[in-house]
Amino acid sequence: SPSSRRRWFLICSVAVVIAGVALAYIGFKQFGDPEVSGQAVGHEVLGSDAVEVRYTVNRKNSDAPVACIVRGRALDGSEVGRREVLIPPGAVQVGAQTTVYTSRPPVIGEVFGCTTSVPAYLKPDK
């Protein structure tokens, strides 16, 4: 009957709207404005076993420490060195640099990622 079809149309329309809002929320939480981000701004190959990486860390909460993974990569794209770095509480935007020692000659240094979940072994002694 026409009233039954109209009811099913309204139920399906409401379900599609709810699913769309839920998908948008999940997408924003996953890919939206992150709590912390790191970006390489430069690198210098120091030799066949090291690369110095300069990077910037942006965070929403300046009172929280941040852990960043900085890595060196070889010509074929493989990771040849990695270092975890603690960025202590401070400014919202922090410039830093670190040396990554590598197992093969590096061609680039980059920031793999940053997080506010700092491992216990990176926390400074009190």
C-alpha positions as CSV (number, residue, x, y, z in Angstrom):
1,S,0.0,0.0,0.0
2,P,1.2,3.6,-0.5
3,S,1.4,4.3,3.2
4,S,3.6,1.2,3.8
5,R,6.0,2.3,1.0
6,R,6.2,5.8,2.4
7,R,7.0,4.4,5.8
8,W,9.8,2.2,4.4
9,F,11.2,5.1,2.4
10,L,11.3,7.3,5.6
11,I,12.9,4.5,7.6
12,C,15.6,3.9,4.9
13,S,16.2,7.6,4.5
14,V,16.8,8.1,8.3
15,A,19.1,5.0,8.3
16,V,21.2,6.4,5.4
17,V,21.5,9.8,7.2
18,I,22.5,8.2,10.5
19,A,25.1,6.0,8.7
20,G,26.5,9.0,6.8
21,V,26.9,11.0,10.0
22,A,28.5,8.1,11.8
23,L,30.9,7.6,8.8
24,A,31.8,11.3,8.8
25,Y,32.5,11.2,12.5
26,I,34.7,8.2,12.3
27,G,36.6,9.7,9.3
28,F,37.2,12.9,11.2
29,K,38.4,11.1,14.3
30,Q,40.8,9.0,12.2
31,F,42.1,11.5,9.7
32,G,41.1,14.9,11.0
33,D,43.2,17.4,12.9
34,P,45.7,15.2,14.9
35,E,46.8,15.8,18.5
36,V,50.4,15.9,17.3
37,S,52.2,15.9,14.0
38,G,55.8,16.0,12.9
39,Q,57.3,17.1,9.6
40,A,60.8,17.0,8.3
41,V,62.1,20.3,7.1
42,G,65.5,19.2,5.9
43,H,68.2,16.6,6.1
44,E,72.0,16.3,5.6
45,V,73.7,13.1,4.8
46,L,76.7,13.0,7.2
47,G,78.4,10.0,5.6
48,S,77.8,6.4,4.7
49,D,76.4,5.6,8.1
50,A,74.5,8.7,9.4
51,V,72.0,11.4,8.4
52,E,71.0,14.5,10.3
53,V,67.3,15.3,10.2
54,R,65.7,18.7,11.0
55,Y,62.0,18.6,11.8
56,T,59.1,20.5,13.3
57,V,56.7,19.1,15.8
58,N,53.2,20.7,16.2
59,R,51.0,19.7,19.2
60,K,47.7,20.9,20.6
61,N,48.8,20.5,24.3
62,S,52.1,22.2,25.0
63,D,52.2,20.6,28.5
64,A,52.4,17.0,27.1
65,P,55.6,15.3,26.0
66,V,55.8,13.8,22.6
67,A,57.7,10.9,21.1
68,C,58.7,11.0,17.4
69,I,60.2,8.3,15.2
70,V,62.9,9.7,12.9
71,R,64.4,7.4,10.2
72,G,66.9,7.3,7.4
73,R,66.1,5.6,4.1
74,A,68.4,4.2,1.4
75,L,68.2,4.8,-2.4
76,D,65.9,1.8,-2.8
77,G,63.4,3.2,-0.3
78,S,64.2,0.8,2.5
79,E,64.6,1.9,6.1
80,V,68.3,1.7,7.1
81,G,68.1,3.5,10.4
82,R,65.6,4.6,13.0
83,R,65.6,6.6,16.2
84,E,62.9,7.4,18.8
85,V,63.2,11.0,20.1
86,L,61.5,12.5,23.2
87,I,60.2,16.1,22.8
88,P,59.7,17.4,26.3
89,P,56.8,19.7,27.2
90,G,57.3,23.2,25.9
91,A,56.0,25.3,23.1
92,V,53.1,24.3,20.8
93,Q,55.5,24.3,17.8
94,V,59.0,22.9,18.4
95,G,61.9,22.7,16.0
96,A,64.4,19.9,16.6
97,Q,67.1,18.0,14.9
98,T,68.7,14.5,15.5
99,T,71.3,12.3,14.0
100,V,70.1,8.8,12.8
101,Y,72.8,6.2,12.4
102,T,72.3,3.8,9.5
103,S,73.3,0.3,8.5
104,R,73.7,1.3,4.8
105,P,74.3,4.7,3.1
106,P,71.3,6.9,3.5
107,V,69.9,9.3,0.9
108,I,67.1,10.9,2.9
109,G,66.0,11.5,6.5
110,E,62.4,11.8,7.5
111,V,59.9,11.8,10.3
112,F,57.9,8.6,10.3
113,G,55.4,9.9,12.9
114,C,54.8,11.4,16.3
115,T,52.6,10.5,19.2
116,T,51.6,11.7,22.7
117,S,51.8,8.1,23.9
118,V,55.4,8.3,25.1
119,P,57.0,4.9,26.0
120,A,58.3,4.5,29.5
121,Y,61.9,4.1,28.4
122,L,61.8,7.6,26.7
123,K,60.5,9.4,29.8
124,P,63.1,11.6,31.5
125,D,64.2,10.6,35.0
126,K,62.7,12.7,37.8
